[in-house]
Amino acid sequence: MRNLDTTTLRSFVAVADTGGVTRAAGMLHLTQSAVSMQIKRLEDMLGLSLFDRSNRRVTLTASGEQLLGYARRMLELNDEAVGRLTEDVFEGAVTLGVPVDIVYPVIPKIMQQFHTAFPRMQIQLISSFTARLQDGFAKGELDMMLTTESGVGAGGETLTEVPLRWIGAPGGNAWRQRPLRLAYCRSCAFRKGDQARLEAMGLDWEMVVDTESDRTVEATVSADLAVTSMLEGHAPPYLEEIEPGGALPELGTQKINMYCAPGGEREVMADLAGMLRQGFAAL
């Protein structure tokens, strides 16, 4: 009888999610050779090739795609069993700060995964703008925080780097109007940089929404009355990324960074950090 080992399955899922051994090794805190050996062991045991290595980015074969669903379910069941049997070890809460524009789609999945692993622990989610989260973190109000920044501060770890995109209404024409009509929150970290890029390109603009509410911005943009900017892959379904074909300036990229405060339940914090790494690497 052949038995699938959860350690090799965890490496397999990590490589599948991140698209490469190097990033998977960093996420699992293993060496690249250790991850490669585990993948080879799994392939040898099954007598199958799980990854197509002919391209620069490692992709799954048909057999690998089939195994991935089983692997996820087996790991979830394993983690749930361990969490239930050891649930009396960890109790309390972790306060996690996340910028409003990157809560979806990753954070709800992380919260569910964390609850499975630590059923007596809670994630207290604080959703705000990066500047406000940084202020709260400095005051000791947050155990962990994510930020969107052009760089990374002391003690921070970059989880991923994401392009910033112009966002408008599906099929809308607001981006073609001049002056370009903009909608931003007052505390939006992207606002000044976007305006500077428009001015450098010689494009006139006007601010039609100046608010503290993200919902107000989204409603205005979805009505095709203005455009805004958001990180690629994080726009709500009722908005869409604009492909202006050079009619609007490129907006560069933003880093999604993670910061952890000292103290607290270190094992819990380390596991949550690993979940966040994996979640954003899989985007």
C-alpha positions, 0 to 999 in steps of 0.5 A: 500500500502506498501512502501520500505524505503530508509533508511532500503534499505541502511542498507540492501545493506550495510550488503549485501556488507560487509557480516555482521552487524558490518562492515555495522554499521561502514560504515553507522556510526550507531550502530549495533542494529540500523542496525539490527532493520532496517533489521528486519523492512524490513523483517517484512514489506515484510514478507520475510527472506532476509539473511541466518544467519546460517553461520558465514558470513551473506549471502543473501537468494534467496529473498534477492538476488532478492531484492538487484538489486532493492535496488541498483537501488532505492538508485541510483535514490534517490541519483541522485535526491537529487544530482540534486536538491541540485547541486548548493550547492557544486561546485569545486573539490576534489583531491584524490590520489590512488596507481596505483595498486588499482585504479581498480576495485573500483575507477572508480565506486566511481567516477561515484557514486560521480558524481551522488551525486555531479554533480558540483563537480569533483574528480581529480584523482592522481595515483602514488606510495604510497611513492609519494602520502604520500609526496604530502599529506604532502605538502597539494597537496591532499585532500584525499589519499589511501595507501597500507602499512603494518601498518597505520599512524597517522590519517589514517583509514584502509579500508581493509586488502588484501593478497599480491600474486605472479603474472605471465602469465596465464599458465606460468612457469616463477615462476618455474625457478631458479634463480627466475626472477623478474619484479618490478618498482623502487618505488614499496613498495612490492619489498624489502620485497618480495626479503627478503622473497625469501632470507629467504627461500634460493631462488636465484633471479635476477631482469630482469626489473627495471623500472618506468613504470607499463606497462613495468612490466606487459608486461614482466610478461604477456610474461612469462619472470618474475613474480611480486607481486600484491594485491589479486583481483587487477591484470589485466585480462591478468595476474593471481595469482600464486598458487606455493604450497609452492615453493615460500614464502607467502607474507603476507598482506597489509592494504589499508588505507585512509587519509583525510586532514583537511578543504575543503567541509566536507560534500562532503569529508565525503560522498566520504569517505563513498563511499570508505569504501563501495567500498573496503568493497565489494571487 
